[in-house]
Amino acid sequence: MKLLMIDDDTGLCELLSEYLSTQGFEVQSVHDGAQGLKLAQSNDYALILLDVMLPTLDGFEVLKQLRQTKLTPVIMLTAKGEDFDRIFGLELGADDYIPKPFNHRELLARVKAITRRIEHINSLGVTNTNKLLVNGVTINLGAREALINEHTLTLTGTEYEILALLCKNASEVVSKEQISEEVLGRRLASFDRSIDMHVSNIRKKIAEHIKTERIKTMRGTGYVFIQGE
């Protein structure tokens, strides 16, 4: 699988490219935001590793412009302790984040969690026509799309996975821990707001078509997709 790394730390790019290549990944590295955005828009990568602090265009602007046309999975590389960067990146449509400095094995685990999902999708193809219809929301499991009143929701891969999981368990509480493990492929860390932000994004996109609440927060527990009448 081909990955794109957008980071101005050339030494880090070289080290990660070498390490990830031993794990079967092909990594292309660029060191400024404008060039990275151009490559991301014109090529099909399995995953993008995107630093926040970049010359020409910062990581947020790269992600914002990329999401206008492509839903390529993105892991943001954020400064340790910079909660704003993580939250803002997730709001803009990042799939996950990892704070610097990070352990290379942890990064590999995050990358594999997302790329395994892609491999699973490719193995299924789009011929499977199984669908879920829950309270006005249709989940097409074969085509991996979500619709409301025949309007397609523009969801990232992570957002789709979370919505599908909630719909499969409609009327039941799905914990944040379960969502993190099944969708992000990792245990939920203390004070990790990534699931909250993904659900918030899903709610906003649903609200563009349906004004009544579909996802209810169970404070301190998780979320419930409302089954309806």
KANOR-V157832 format. One line per field, one symbol per residue. psi: psi as a letter, one per 40 degrees, with the letter a starting at -180 (. if undefined). A space follows every 50 residues. Layout:
# KANOR-V157832
psi: ???
This chain:
# KANOR-V157832
psi: ihihhhhegddddddddddddeeeihhhhieidddddddddeihidihhh idhiidhiddddddddeddifhhhhhhiihegdddddddddeeidiihii iihdddddddddddddddddddddaedhehihhhfehhhhddefihihfe hhhgiiddddddddddddfheihhiddddddddefiihiheheddddddd ddddddeedhdihdhhhghecbihhhda.
